[in-house]
Amino acid sequence: MRFLSLFFLTLTTGICFSQNQSPTHHPIAGWYFKAVSGYPSAITFKPVVLFKDGTYFNVDEEPIEDLDISKSRLEDKSRWGSWKRNNDLFYLTNSKGKVKTYDLKKGNWFPAFPFNDRISLKGKYEKVSGGLYNNGLLALFQSEIVFLDDSHFTNSKDGGVSSYSSNAWMASKDSGTYTIRDNTIVLNYNSGSKVRLSFAIGAKGYNTMDTDMIFIGGKAYVRE
């Protein structure tokens, strides 16, 4: 009996230890977003993840938690680079060896934040950064998304979609429910399609969360 007790204690301890292991071998140092030049002269913003191993990743559609990092580093080299920090200055070296300097105090580099349940995104957000999504979700080709409350949204241009209880919302394939956890948003459309995208909240100034700017699938949206 003593042997069996010791065996089960050892087994239980091992299970608890394995559950407490970090699910990733690439701990994140922080989320930020940078100013980038658009065409012909517009400025927009793109989110960036800095890893504690000294590498960075230009965030696009897929959530970081879904990213196969080893595969991405081989197949998407242009989205990877290295970084160093000196106080408020961040030095990012891209895959071609070109170094760019970003300054927290100069308006070209800001912290980005994960979602938390204490905030509300209710309202209409307009996409300000260019480019299309590549996951076949035609609804997100539109320029805006409206969060009706903390769990319902619409991309529909139909003026009759004013609430999730309206007939227009129920009949709209461009409407549905959403959930956000940390840096991932999941859109469940009334049509039955489900899409997972990266998500982040912008900042106002040096280090203050600002829900007037959010990032969905690597694209910047601002509240109207």
N, C-alpha and C positions, 0 to 999 in steps of 0.2 A: 504493500500500500504506500509505503514511504517513497518507493521508486516511482510509482505512478503519479503521486502528488508532485514530485519534483519534475517529472516529465511534462505534466500539464502546465505547471508554473513556467517552465522554460518555453513551452509552445505559446502560451498566452503572452509572455513577455516579448517573444519574437514577433507575434502578430501585431502587438501594440507598437513596437518599434518600426515595423514596416509601414504602418498606417501613418506614422508621423514623419516619414521621409518626405523630403521635398519632391514634388512631381516633376520638377524641371532641373536640369543640370546647367541652366543658363539664367541665373538670378538677374533680375532687372534692377538697374541703378535708378532709372526714372524715365518718365514720359515727358517729351517736350514738343513744341512745334516751332518751325522756322519759316521765315519769310522767303519766298522764292519769286523770281521774276516770271511774269506771264507774257502772253503775246497780245498786242505788240508791246505794251508797256505796263500792263496791269500787274499788281502785286497780289499774290495770294499766299496761303499758308499750308504747310504739310506737316503731319505728325511724324515724330521720330522716337524710337525707343533706344535708350542707351543701356547696354548690358554691363554688368560688373566686370566682365572679362576684358573690357576695353574696346568692344566692338559696338557698332550701332546698326540700326535697321530702319530704312524708310518705309513706314507703314503704308499699306495699301488696303485692299478689300478684306482680306482674311484676318480674323482675330488672331492675336499672337498665340493664344492657347491652342489654336488649331494648326499652327505653323510647324512644319517639319524643318527645323532649323538646319540640320546637317544637309538636307537635300537643297534647301533654299540657298545656302551658301555656295553650293556648286552650280545651281541652275540660274540663280538670280543675283549674280555677283555685283551687278550695278546698284543693287539696293543695299549693299553692305559696305561697311568701312570701319575705321577705327576712330576713337575719340580720346581727347585729354581735356582736363579742366584746370584752369588757374583762376581761382576766385570766381568772378562773374564771367570770365571768358571761356568759351568752349571751342576747341579746335577739332574740326571734323575732317578726316582724310578719307576721300572716296576711293573706290576700287582702282582708279587710275593714278592714285598718288597725289591728287590735287587737294590742297588744304584750304578750307574756308573757316574763317573766324566768326563766331557768333557771340553777341554780348547781351547779357540779361538786361542791361541798362540802356541799350541802344534801339530797342524796338524791333529787332530782327530775330529774337530768340526768347521763347516764353515757356514756363512750365505748363504741362497739361495734366489733367486730373481724371481719375476713374469716376464712374458714377457712384453715388451713394443715395440711400433712401430718404435723406433729409431734404433733397432738392426736388424741384418740379420743372419739367420741360414744357409744360402746357403752353401752346402757342404755335405760330407758323414760322418755319425756318426755311430760308432760301439758300440754295447752293450758290456759292461764290467762286469755287474753284472749278476749272474745266475738266474735261475728260469723261469718258463713259465707263460704266461698270461692265465687267466682262463675264458676269455670272448669269447672263440671260434674263435678269430682272428688269424688264422694260419699264416698269413703274418708276424705278429710280433714275431713269433717263430724264424724268421731269425735274424741274428746277426747285421743287419745294416739297416739304413734308410737314404735315400738321399733326401735332400731338394733342389729341382731344382731351385726354386726362392722363393718369399715370399708367394706363395699360392699353389704350386704344389710339389708333392713328389713321391717317388717310393721305394718299398721294393724289386723290381725285381732284380734278378741276371743277367738278360738279358743285355748284354753289349750294345745292341742297344738302350736302354733307356737313351738317353743323354739330351733330352729336352721334355717338355710337348707337343710340336707340332709334335714329331716324331710318326710314325705309331706304333712303338714298345710300346711307352707309352700309346697310345690310346687303344691298344689291350690288355694291361696288366691288369689283375684283381688285381695285387699287387701294382698298382699305383692309384693316385687320387689327390684330392685337400685337403688342410688343412687350418684350421683357429686356431689361438691361442688367447685367451683372459685371461690375468692374469695368473692363474695357471691351466688352462684347455686347452687341445688341442683336436680338433675334426678332425678326419680323415674320409673323404668321398671317399670311394673306387669306382673305375670305375665299379666294379661289382654291385654297389648299396648298399653295406653295409656301415654303419655309426657307428663309435666308438668314444666315449668320454673317455679321459684318463687324469689323473693328469699330471701336467707339472711344471717344475721349472728349473731355470738356476743356474749353480754352481757359485763358487767364486774362485778368485785367491788370496791367502793369507788371510789377515785379513777381508777385507770388499770390495773387488773390483769384480764387475761382470765379469765372464769369460764364454763366449759362447762356449769355447772348451769342456765344460762339461755341459750336460743337463740331465734332468730326465724325462722320459716318462713312465707313468704307474708305478712309483716307482722304475724303473730300470735306472741305470746310463749308459749314452752313451757318448763317447768322439769323437771329430772330428778327422778324419784320416788326 
